[in-house]
Amino acid sequence: MDRVKQIASLEAETLNRLSNWGRYSTSDDPTRTGRVEFMRCDDMRTEVAMWRARETNRDLETTLMEVQLEVNIELAKLLSETIHPAFAGTNGVEIEEEDGHVCGICLQYMEKGEEARGMRVCGHVFHDYCIFEWVKRKPNCPLCRCPIHTNTEH
């Protein structure tokens, strides 16, 4: 497993354990355990950033910010069903065509290999940021108006 995904998985497990503390422990203080696990994740992020900075001859601070962003994106994907309707109503896709797609929101091209979000119901594809901003305002596809279904809707 990719190191970034491993860190995100550990963080997701820690968050789950902390939010369901009564199921996992008889201890009254979940914060100590949580702090230790999150410190471990921070150490792992720093290790990845240090390795990448050395390999690419880049500064550590910028590389660490990039690693933190990657981990946060992976964590969001893991927690997607509960944190954002755009994640719950879409699938992560990778643009595979050489010509790419045009994001129906910002009208910019998406490059081959770029990650995007595809609507589960209709299949339209958008930049992650664009669809998140759209869904904050309207719970439907910007192109065909298909509703975005989340797990909270039954």
N, CA and C of each residue as an Amber inpcrd file, in Angstrom:
protein
   462
   0.8430000  -1.1820000   0.0000000   0.0000000   0.0000000   0.0000000
   0.8850000   1.2410000   0.0000000   0.4860000   2.2130000  -0.7710000
   1.1640000   3.5060000  -0.8340000   1.2530000   4.1030000   0.5700000
   2.3800000   4.7040000   0.8890000   2.6080000   5.2570000   2.2410000
   1.5810000   6.3420000   2.6000000   1.2090000   7.1810000   1.6280000
   0.2220000   8.2330000   1.8660000  -1.1270000   7.5990000   2.2350000
  -1.5140000   6.5610000   1.5080000  -2.7770000   5.8760000   1.8020000
  -2.7120000   5.1760000   3.1570000  -1.5510000   4.6790000   3.5120000
  -1.3740000   4.0310000   4.8100000  -1.5750000   5.0400000   5.9450000
  -1.0230000   6.2320000   5.7850000  -1.1850000   7.2740000   6.7950000
  -2.6520000   7.6710000   6.9050000  -3.2990000   7.8620000   5.7730000
  -4.7180000   8.2350000   5.7750000  -5.5630000   7.1410000   6.4280000
  -5.2470000   5.8910000   6.1640000  -5.9890000   4.7810000   6.7820000
  -5.8320000   4.7830000   8.2920000  -4.6140000   5.0100000   8.7550000
  -4.3700000   5.0720000  10.1910000  -5.1460000   6.2290000  10.8300000
  -5.1680000   7.3740000  10.1630000  -5.9240000   8.5060000  10.6860000
  -7.4210000   8.2100000  10.7140000  -7.9300000   7.5750000   9.6590000
  -9.3550000   7.2270000   9.6150000  -9.7050000   6.2450000  10.7280000
  -8.8570000   5.2520000  10.9440000  -9.0870000   4.2860000  12.0260000
  -9.0710000   4.9850000  13.3820000  -8.1450000   5.9150000  13.5680000
  -8.0510000   6.6480000  14.8380000  -9.2940000   7.5000000  15.0550000
  -9.7300000   8.2000000  14.0190000 -10.9410000   9.0100000  14.1380000
 -12.1560000   8.1410000  14.4640000 -12.2490000   6.9960000  13.8090000
 -13.3510000   6.0740000  14.0720000 -13.3150000   5.5740000  15.5150000
 -12.1340000   5.1960000  15.9570000 -11.9810000   4.6950000  17.3250000
 -12.3500000   5.7750000  18.3450000 -11.9000000   7.0050000  18.0990000
 -12.1990000   8.0980000  19.0230000 -13.6900000   8.4420000  19.0390000
 -14.3230000   8.3930000  17.8800000 -15.7440000   8.7400000  17.8430000
 -16.6270000   7.6250000  18.3890000 -16.0750000   6.4330000  18.5240000
 -16.8140000   5.2930000  19.0790000 -16.0820000   4.7330000  20.2940000
 -15.5300000   5.6130000  21.1000000 -14.6400000   5.2250000  22.1850000
 -15.2530000   4.1940000  23.1200000 -16.5250000   4.3320000  23.4370000
 -17.1770000   3.4140000  24.3690000 -17.1730000   1.9720000  23.8990000
 -17.1210000   1.7550000  22.6090000 -17.0920000   0.3920000  22.0530000
 -15.7120000  -0.2520000  22.1540000 -14.6780000   0.5960000  22.2010000
 -13.3170000   0.0830000  22.1310000 -12.5860000   0.0110000  23.4610000
 -13.0130000   0.8030000  24.4310000 -12.2140000   0.8860000  25.6460000
 -13.0750000   1.1860000  26.8630000 -12.5660000   0.7830000  28.0030000
 -13.2140000   1.1290000  29.2680000 -12.5790000   2.3720000  29.8820000
 -11.5040000   2.8570000  29.2890000 -10.8200000   4.0590000  29.7710000
 -11.6910000   5.2940000  29.5400000 -11.5960000   6.2390000  30.4420000
 -12.3690000   7.4710000  30.3130000 -11.6650000   8.5310000  29.4870000
 -10.3800000   8.3350000  29.1390000  -9.6110000   9.3760000  28.4590000
  -9.1510000   8.9370000  27.0700000  -9.9790000   9.1820000  26.0550000
  -9.5720000   8.8190000  24.7050000  -8.5590000   9.7850000  24.1080000
  -8.4180000  10.9730000  24.6740000  -7.5640000  11.9870000  24.0490000
  -6.0950000  11.5990000  24.0390000  -5.6020000  10.9380000  25.0700000
  -4.1890000  10.5360000  25.1050000  -3.8920000   9.5590000  23.9760000
  -4.7350000   8.5490000  23.8410000  -4.5440000   7.5640000  22.7780000
  -4.6150000   8.2290000  21.4120000  -5.5860000   9.1200000  21.2310000
  -5.7230000   9.8220000  19.9570000  -4.5170000  10.6710000  19.6350000
  -4.0180000  11.3920000  20.6400000  -2.8360000  12.2320000  20.4310000
  -1.6430000  11.3930000  20.0040000  -1.4640000  10.2530000  20.6510000
  -0.3270000   9.3870000  20.3150000  -0.4380000   8.9050000  18.8720000
  -1.6160000   8.4810000  18.4720000  -1.8070000   7.9940000  17.0980000
  -1.6030000   9.1170000  16.0750000  -2.1400000  10.3030000  16.3680000
  -1.9740000  11.4150000  15.4380000  -0.5230000  11.8870000  15.3700000
   0.2000000  11.8160000  16.4960000   1.6300000  12.1410000  16.4850000
   2.3810000  11.1340000  15.6190000   1.9840000   9.8780000  15.7070000
   2.6010000   8.8410000  14.8680000   2.3600000   9.1540000  13.3900000
   1.1370000   9.5880000  13.0460000   0.8270000   9.9560000  11.6670000
   1.6610000  11.1550000  11.2200000   1.8110000  12.1370000  12.0970000
   2.6390000  13.3040000  11.7750000   4.0800000  12.8920000  11.5000000
   4.6030000  11.9790000  12.3060000   5.9680000  11.4820000  12.0930000
   6.0780000  10.7820000  10.7350000   5.0630000  10.0100000  10.4010000
   5.0760000   9.3030000   9.1160000   5.0260000  10.2940000   7.9510000
   4.2180000  11.3460000   8.0710000   4.1570000  12.3790000   7.0330000
   5.5210000  13.0350000   6.8540000   6.1570000  13.3480000   7.9720000
   7.4690000  13.9920000   7.9180000   8.4870000  13.0830000   7.2490000
   8.4600000  11.7910000   7.5640000   9.3750000  10.8390000   6.9230000
   9.1860000  10.8200000   5.4150000   7.9300000  10.7610000   4.9730000
   7.6410000  10.7480000   3.5360000   8.1340000  12.0500000   2.9000000
   7.8560000  13.1710000   3.5420000   8.2730000  14.4650000   2.9960000
   9.7940000  14.5730000   2.9250000  10.4810000  14.1110000   3.9530000
  11.9480000  14.1680000   3.9510000  12.5150000  13.3300000   2.8160000
  11.9690000  12.1480000   2.6340000  12.4310000  11.2750000   1.5550000
  12.1920000  11.9300000   0.1970000  10.9840000  12.4620000  -0.0090000
  10.6690000  13.1050000  -1.2860000  11.5190000  14.3430000  -1.5260000
  11.7440000  15.1330000  -0.4760000  12.5620000  16.3380000  -0.6220000
  13.9790000  15.9800000  -1.0430000  14.5390000  14.9350000  -0.4280000
  15.8880000  14.4800000  -0.8060000  15.9140000  13.9940000  -2.2450000
  14.9080000  13.2030000  -2.6230000  14.8740000  12.6150000  -3.9640000
  14.7000000  13.6600000  -5.0620000  14.0000000  14.7400000  -4.7580000
  13.6860000  15.7340000  -5.7860000  14.4550000  17.0370000  -5.6300000
  15.3380000  17.0980000  -4.6310000  16.1060000  18.3230000  -4.3720000
  15.2080000  19.5330000  -4.1510000  14.1480000  19.3480000  -3.3720000
  13.2130000  20.4290000  -3.0740000  13.2490000  20.7120000  -1.5860000
  12.6970000  21.8700000  -1.1990000  12.7270000  22.2180000   0.2220000
  11.7010000  21.3900000   0.9910000  12.0280000  21.1170000   2.2290000
  11.2220000  20.2370000   3.0740000   9.8510000  20.8350000   3.3750000
   9.7930000  22.1320000   3.6300000   8.5150000  22.7540000   4.0150000
   7.4600000  22.6050000   2.9160000   7.8360000  22.8810000   1.6850000
   6.9000000  22.7510000   0.5640000   6.5090000  21.2970000   0.3580000
   7.4710000  20.4190000   0.4310000   7.2020000  18.9980000   0.2380000
   6.2950000  18.4700000   1.3430000   6.5050000  18.9170000   2.5680000
   5.6450000  18.4970000   3.6770000   4.2070000  18.9640000   3.4540000
   4.0330000  20.1830000   2.9730000   2.6760000  20.6730000   2.6880000
   2.0090000  19.8270000   1.6020000   2.7670000  19.4230000   0.5930000
   2.2210000  18.5770000  -0.4710000   1.8000000  17.2190000   0.0850000
   2.6320000  16.6360000   0.9360000   2.3160000  15.3450000   1.5440000
   1.0700000  15.4710000   2.4210000   0.9870000  16.5340000   3.1870000
  -0.1870000  16.7450000   4.0400000  -1.4500000  16.8520000   3.1970000
  -1.3740000  17.5560000   2.0810000  -2.5270000  17.6800000   1.1920000
  -2.9190000  16.3130000   0.6350000  -1.9470000  15.5380000   0.1860000
  -2.2300000  14.2070000  -0.3520000  -2.8980000  13.3140000   0.6960000
  -2.3700000  13.3420000   1.9170000  -2.9460000  12.5340000   2.9980000
  -4.3770000  12.9900000   3.2710000  -4.5870000  14.2950000   3.3130000
  -5.9300000  14.8070000   3.5830000  -6.9160000  14.4150000   2.4890000
  -6.4780000  14.4180000   1.2450000  -7.3530000  13.9970000   0.1470000
  -7.6930000  12.5140000   0.2930000  -6.6960000  11.6940000   0.6000000
  -6.9570000  10.2640000   0.7940000  -7.8680000  10.0230000   1.9950000
  -7.6520000  10.7850000   3.0690000  -8.5020000  10.6650000   4.2520000
  -9.9360000  11.0500000   3.8900000 -10.0960000  12.0980000   3.1240000
 -11.4330000  12.5180000   2.6980000 -12.1090000  11.4340000   1.8710000
 -11.3470000  10.7730000   1.0320000 -11.9160000   9.6840000   0.2380000
 -12.3800000   8.5470000   1.1420000 -11.5890000   8.2430000   2.1670000
 -11.9660000   7.1700000   3.0870000 -13.2060000   7.5330000   3.8990000
 -13.3200000   8.7840000   4.2610000 -14.4450000   9.2360000   5.0750000
 -15.5730000   9.8100000   4.2210000 -15.4640000   9.6520000   2.9290000
 -16.3360000  10.3330000   1.9880000 -17.8270000  10.1380000   2.2070000
 -18.2240000   8.9980000   2.6370000 -19.6480000   8.7360000   2.7650000
 -20.3020000   9.6030000   3.8240000 -19.5150000  10.1590000   4.7280000
 -20.1100000  10.9550000   5.7980000 -19.7050000  12.4110000   5.7860000
 -18.6780000  12.8110000   5.0270000 -18.2230000  14.1930000   5.1650000
 -18.6490000  15.1370000   4.0660000 -18.9360000  14.6660000   2.8890000
 -19.2760000  15.5950000   1.8240000 -20.1820000  14.9250000   0.8030000
 -21.3220000  15.5400000   0.4820000 -22.2280000  14.9180000  -0.4720000
 -21.6220000  14.7440000  -1.8610000 -20.6420000  15.5710000  -2.2200000
 -20.0100000  15.4050000  -3.5310000 -19.2270000  14.0990000  -3.5900000
 -18.6130000  13.6890000  -2.4730000 -17.9300000  12.4010000  -2.4520000
 -18.9390000  11.2680000  -2.4540000 -20.0060000  11.4010000  -1.6770000
 -20.9890000  10.3360000  -1.5780000 -21.7520000  10.1450000  -2.8850000
 -21.9370000  11.2010000  -3.6620000 -22.7020000  11.1070000  -4.8980000
 -21.8550000  10.9640000  -6.1430000 -20.5290000  10.8370000  -5.9650000
 -19.6280000  10.7350000  -7.1170000 -18.5910000   9.6420000  -6.8800000
 -17.9050000   9.2950000  -7.9470000 -16.7920000   8.3450000  -7.8720000
 -15.5260000   9.0490000  -8.3350000 -14.4090000   8.6800000  -7.7300000
 -13.1350000   9.1950000  -8.2020000 -12.8120000   8.5530000  -9.5440000
 -12.4080000   9.3520000 -10.5130000 -12.0360000   8.8440000 -11.8290000
 -10.7130000   9.4660000 -12.2350000 -10.0400000   8.7970000 -13.1260000
  -8.8080000   9.3380000 -13.6870000  -9.0500000   9.5860000 -15.1640000
  -8.7020000  10.7590000 -15.6260000  -8.8890000  11.0990000 -17.0310000
  -7.9130000  10.2480000 -17.8400000  -8.4410000   9.4650000 -18.7720000
  -7.6180000   8.5170000 -19.5170000  -7.3800000   8.9150000 -20.9650000
  -8.2040000   9.7920000 -21.4940000  -8.0840000  10.1650000 -22.8960000
  -7.0270000  11.2420000 -23.0830000  -6.3270000  11.1720000 -24.1850000
  -5.2820000  12.1450000 -24.4970000  -5.8610000  13.5480000 -24.6190000
  -7.0360000  13.6690000 -25.2440000  -7.6680000  14.9800000 -25.4210000
  -8.2560000  15.4960000 -24.1210000  -8.5040000  14.5950000 -23.1720000
  -9.0780000  14.9900000 -21.8920000 -10.5420000  15.3520000 -22.0110000
 -11.0880000  15.7780000 -20.9160000 -12.4660000  16.2290000 -20.8450000
 -12.4530000  17.6980000 -20.4990000 -13.5740000  18.3430000 -20.7250000
 -13.7420000  19.7190000 -20.2760000 -14.6340000  19.6680000 -19.0500000
 -14.2110000  20.3120000 -17.9740000 -15.0220000  20.3950000 -16.7680000
 -16.2420000  21.2590000 -17.0860000 -17.4290000  20.7240000 -16.8500000
 -18.6590000  21.4340000 -17.1670000 -18.9350000  22.6270000 -16.2680000
 -18.1240000  22.8270000 -15.2590000 -18.3280000  23.9590000 -14.3470000
 -17.3820000  25.1010000 -14.7050000 -16.0780000  24.8320000 -14.7210000
 -15.1070000  25.9030000 -14.9950000 -14.7300000  26.0050000 -16.4770000
 -15.1430000  24.9910000 -17.2660000 -14.8850000  24.9280000 -18.7040000
 -13.4050000  24.8260000 -19.0670000 -12.5760000  24.3460000 -18.1170000
 -11.1510000  24.1290000 -18.3720000 -10.9270000  22.6640000 -18.7440000
  -9.9020000  22.4170000 -19.5550000  -9.5670000  21.0400000 -19.9080000
  -8.9970000  20.2960000 -18.7160000  -9.2720000  19.0140000 -18.6510000
  -8.6690000  18.1410000 -17.6550000  -7.6600000  17.2780000 -18.3970000
  -6.4540000  17.2500000 -17.8890000  -5.3520000  16.5530000 -18.5420000
  -5.4170000  15.0460000 -18.3110000  -4.8080000  14.2960000 -19.2220000
  -4.7090000  12.8510000 -19.0630000  -3.9680000  12.5470000 -17.7630000
  -4.5090000  11.6140000 -16.9590000  -3.9160000  11.2290000 -15.6920000
  -4.4160000  12.0400000 -14.5130000  -5.1160000  13.1320000 -14.7820000
  -5.6380000  13.9740000 -13.7100000  -6.7970000  13.2630000 -13.0080000
  -6.8880000  13.4410000 -11.6940000  -8.0110000  12.8770000 -10.9360000
  -9.1770000  13.8360000 -10.9940000 -10.3770000  13.2790000 -11.0890000
 -11.5900000  14.0860000 -11.1450000 -12.7050000  13.3240000 -10.4340000
 -13.9140000  13.8590000 -10.4470000 -15.0710000  13.2010000  -9.8510000
 -16.0980000  12.9670000 -10.9400000 -16.5760000  11.7130000 -11.0360000
 -17.6230000  11.3610000 -11.9830000 -18.9300000  11.1410000 -11.2380000
 -20.0060000  11.7300000 -11.7290000 -21.3070000  11.5700000 -11.0950000
 -21.7360000  10.1030000 -11.1730000 -22.2070000   9.5420000 -10.0580000
 -22.6240000   8.1400000 -10.0400000 -23.8500000   7.8940000 -10.9080000
 -24.7870000   8.8170000 -10.9090000 -26.0460000   8.6070000 -11.6170000
 -25.8940000   8.8190000 -13.1200000 -25.3010000   9.9350000 -13.5290000
 -25.2690000  10.2790000 -14.9540000 -23.8980000  10.1180000 -15.6100000
 -22.8150000  10.0500000 -14.8160000 -21.4820000   9.8360000 -15.3680000
 -20.7400000  11.0920000 -15.7970000 -21.3230000  12.2870000 -15.6730000
 -20.5990000  13.5030000 -16.0310000 -19.4020000  13.6930000 -15.0950000
 -18.3160000  14.2580000 -15.6390000 -17.0540000  14.3640000 -14.9120000
 -16.6680000  15.8260000 -14.7150000 -16.1570000  16.1360000 -13.4920000
 -15.7830000  17.4980000 -13.1290000 -14.5070000  17.4790000 -12.2940000
 -13.8250000  18.6330000 -12.2390000 -12.7160000  18.7800000 -11.2960000
 -13.2610000  18.5970000  -9.8780000 -12.4350000  18.0280000  -8.9880000
 -12.8330000  17.8420000  -7.5940000 -13.3140000  19.1580000  -6.9790000
 -12.4660000  20.1730000  -7.0640000 -12.7820000  21.4520000  -6.4370000
 -14.0800000  22.0340000  -7.0020000 -14.2510000  21.9530000  -8.3020000
 -15.4270000  22.5390000  -8.9400000 -16.7140000  21.8790000  -8.4580000
 -16.7350000  20.5450000  -8.4180000 -17.9760000  19.8710000  -8.0220000
 -18.2550000  20.0880000  -6.5350000 -17.2110000  20.1770000  -5.7130000
 -17.4270000  20.4460000  -4.2910000 -18.0920000  21.8090000  -4.1080000
 -17.5810000  22.8130000  -4.8130000 -18.1650000  24.1470000  -4.7070000
 -19.5980000  24.1560000  -5.2300000 -19.8440000  23.4290000  -6.3010000
 -21.2000000  23.3670000  -6.8660000 -22.1730000  22.7240000  -5.8790000
 -21.7660000  21.5980000  -5.3100000 -22.6510000  20.8460000  -4.4150000
 -22.9570000  21.6300000  -3.1330000 -22.0890000  22.5300000  -2.7410000
 -22.3850000  23.3740000  -1.5870000 -23.6510000  24.1960000  -1.8410000
 -23.8850000  24.5130000  -3.1020000 -25.0120000  25.3790000  -3.4630000
 -26.2210000  24.6070000  -4.0030000 -25.9500000  23.5370000  -4.7570000
 -27.0430000  22.7990000  -5.4040000 -26.7330000  21.3030000  -5.3870000
 -27.6630000  20.4710000  -4.9280000 -27.4100000  19.0230000  -4.8450000
 -27.7710000  18.2700000  -6.1260000 -27.2310000  18.7300000  -7.2570000
 -27.5150000  18.0580000  -8.5150000 -26.3560000  18.2140000  -9.4870000
 -26.4240000  17.4780000 -10.5860000 -25.3980000  17.5690000 -11.6300000
 -25.5230000  18.9170000 -12.3240000 -24.4260000  19.6300000 -12.5010000
 -24.4790000  20.9320000 -13.1640000 -24.9040000  20.8600000 -14.6320000
 -24.7250000  19.7050000 -15.2670000 -25.0550000  19.6090000 -16.6900000
 -26.4730000  19.1100000 -16.9460000 -26.8590000  18.0250000 -16.2860000
 -28.1680000  17.4230000 -16.5880000 -29.1700000  17.5440000 -15.4430000
 -28.7300000  18.1110000 -14.3300000 -29.5710000  18.3400000 -13.1570000
 -30.0250000  17.0660000 -12.4470000 -29.3850000  15.9360000 -12.7060000
 -29.6690000  14.7090000 -11.9550000 -29.3430000  14.9650000 -10.4870000
 -30.1870000  14.5210000  -9.5620000 -29.8900000  14.7590000  -8.1460000
 -28.6960000  13.9280000  -7.6790000 -27.9280000  14.4950000  -6.7510000
 -26.8200000  13.7740000  -6.1280000 -27.4000000  13.0530000  -4.9220000
 -27.2770000  11.7420000  -4.9140000 -27.8020000  10.9450000  -3.8110000
 -26.6920000  10.6870000  -2.8070000 -26.9800000  10.9350000  -1.5460000
 -26.0180000  10.6720000  -0.4780000 -26.5240000   9.5320000   0.3760000
 -25.6460000   9.0160000   1.2260000 -26.0370000   7.9170000   2.1030000
 -27.0080000   8.3380000   3.1830000 -27.1500000   9.6260000   3.4130000
 -28.0830000  10.0950000   4.4350000 -29.5160000  10.1140000   3.9140000
 -29.6810000   9.9680000   2.6000000 -31.0190000   9.9520000   2.0260000
 -31.4760000   8.5150000   1.8920000 -32.6290000   8.1910000   2.4180000
 -33.1540000   6.8210000   2.3100000 -34.5460000   6.8320000   1.7540000
